[in-house]
Amino acid sequence: MAHRLLKVQAAAALLDASASTVYRLVYAGRLSAVPIGTGKKKPRIRIKSDELDQLMRGER
């Protein structure tokens, strides 16, 4: 099955959390991200939807 890539804001909305929380989960290694180019302050990333589903089910 193909991975859907979500923007940080969309992942945050699904988690009912802030974008900062999503970045913390990524940097803590609890959620994987795909880098999309580079940004000046934070690199632009996308979140794999299947991994977000696993996190929400408590499998990650």
C-alpha positions in Angstrom: 0.0 0.0 0.0 1.3 3.5 -0.8 2.2 5.8 2.0 0.3 9.1 2.2 2.5 11.9 3.3 0.9 14.4 5.6 2.0 18.0 6.4 2.9 18.6 10.0 -0.3 20.7 10.5 -2.5 17.9 9.2 -0.8 15.3 11.5 -1.2 17.7 14.4 -4.9 18.0 13.7 -5.3 14.2 13.6 -3.5 13.9 17.0 -5.5 16.9 18.4 -2.1 18.4 19.2 0.1 21.3 18.1 2.7 21.3 15.3 5.4 21.6 18.0 4.3 18.3 19.5 4.6 16.6 16.1 8.1 18.0 15.7 9.0 16.7 19.2 7.7 13.3 18.4 9.8 13.2 15.2 13.0 14.4 17.0 12.4 11.9 19.9 12.2 9.1 17.3 8.6 8.1 18.0 7.4 9.2 14.6 9.3 9.1 11.3 9.4 11.9 8.9 10.4 12.4 5.2 12.5 15.5 4.6 11.2 17.7 1.8 13.9 20.2 1.0 15.4 22.5 3.6 14.0 25.4 5.5 15.7 28.3 7.2 14.5 27.6 10.8 13.1 24.0 10.5 13.5 21.6 7.6 10.2 21.0 5.8 9.0 17.4 6.6 6.1 15.2 5.8 4.7 12.5 8.1 3.9 9.0 6.8 0.2 8.4 7.5 0.6 4.7 8.4 3.1 5.5 11.1 0.8 8.2 12.5 -1.9 5.5 12.6 0.4 3.2 14.5 1.3 5.9 17.0 -2.4 6.7 17.6 -3.1 2.9 18.2 -0.2 2.8 20.7 2.0 0.6 18.6 4.9 3.1 18.4 
